[in-house]
Amino acid sequence: KTHPDTLKTVMNIATVYQEGLNDCEKAEELYQRALEGYEAQLGKDHEDTKRSAVNLATCLAQAGEKLKLRKIIDEYPQLMIELP
């Protein structure tokens, strides 16, 4: 089991890869790890889980990963409505 604070750090590192280094491939791997950890620890409806799903979706959209993005949208349809 991964502690939620550790998952937050994983999310922060993923953001550095995505935004700072423009490395969506590595960011995707880390966002996915965080999402799976949050789902296991906190459940699908927790704010941190939802935030990680949005971050992963944003990364996938940036990378042009349409099939993977569709999977996240299908799993979290309510989040796509909440995106600005």
C-alpha positions as CSV (number, residue, x, y, z in Angstrom):
1,K,0.0,0.0,0.0
2,T,1.2,3.5,-0.9
3,H,0.6,6.3,1.6
4,P,-1.4,9.2,0.1
5,D,1.4,11.7,0.9
6,T,3.7,9.5,-1.2
7,L,1.2,9.6,-4.0
8,K,1.0,13.4,-3.8
9,T,4.8,13.4,-4.4
10,V,4.4,11.1,-7.3
11,M,1.8,13.5,-8.8
12,N,4.2,16.5,-8.3
13,I,7.0,14.7,-10.0
14,A,4.7,13.8,-12.9
15,T,3.8,17.4,-13.3
16,V,7.5,18.3,-13.5
17,Y,7.9,15.8,-16.3
18,Q,4.8,17.0,-18.1
19,E,5.1,20.7,-17.8
20,G,8.8,21.3,-17.1
21,L,10.5,18.6,-19.2
22,N,7.7,18.1,-21.8
23,D,8.0,14.3,-21.2
24,C,4.4,13.1,-21.3
25,E,5.5,9.5,-21.6
26,K,7.2,9.5,-18.1
27,A,4.5,11.8,-16.7
28,E,1.8,9.4,-17.9
29,E,3.5,6.5,-16.1
30,L,3.6,8.5,-12.9
31,Y,0.1,9.8,-13.1
32,Q,-1.2,6.3,-13.7
33,R,0.7,5.1,-10.7
34,A,-0.8,7.8,-8.6
35,L,-4.3,7.2,-9.9
36,E,-4.1,3.5,-9.1
37,G,-2.8,4.2,-5.7
38,Y,-5.4,6.8,-4.9
39,E,-8.2,4.5,-6.1
40,A,-6.9,1.7,-3.9
41,Q,-6.3,3.9,-0.8
42,L,-9.1,6.5,-1.0
43,G,-11.6,5.2,-3.5
44,K,-12.8,6.5,-6.9
45,D,-14.9,9.4,-5.5
46,H,-12.1,11.0,-3.4
47,E,-11.0,14.5,-4.5
48,D,-7.3,13.4,-4.8
49,T,-8.3,10.4,-7.0
50,K,-10.4,12.7,-9.2
51,R,-7.5,15.2,-9.4
52,S,-5.1,12.5,-10.5
53,A,-7.6,11.3,-13.2
54,V,-7.8,14.9,-14.6
55,N,-4.1,15.2,-14.6
56,L,-3.7,11.9,-16.4
57,A,-6.4,12.9,-18.9
58,T,-4.7,16.2,-19.6
59,C,-1.4,14.5,-20.1
60,L,-2.9,11.9,-22.5
61,A,-4.6,14.7,-24.5
62,Q,-1.4,16.6,-24.7
63,A,0.4,13.5,-26.0
64,G,-2.4,12.7,-28.5
65,E,-3.1,9.3,-26.8
66,K,-6.8,9.2,-27.8
67,L,-7.5,5.6,-26.9
68,K,-6.0,5.9,-23.5
69,L,-7.8,9.2,-23.0
70,R,-11.1,7.7,-24.0
71,K,-10.6,5.0,-21.2
72,I,-10.2,7.7,-18.6
73,I,-13.2,9.6,-19.9
74,D,-15.2,6.5,-19.7
75,E,-14.1,5.7,-16.1
76,Y,-14.6,9.3,-14.9
77,P,-17.2,11.0,-17.2
78,Q,-18.2,13.5,-14.5
79,L,-14.7,14.9,-14.5
80,M,-14.7,15.9,-18.1
81,I,-17.7,18.1,-17.5
82,E,-15.8,19.8,-14.6
83,L,-12.7,20.6,-16.7
84,P,-12.4,24.3,-17.6
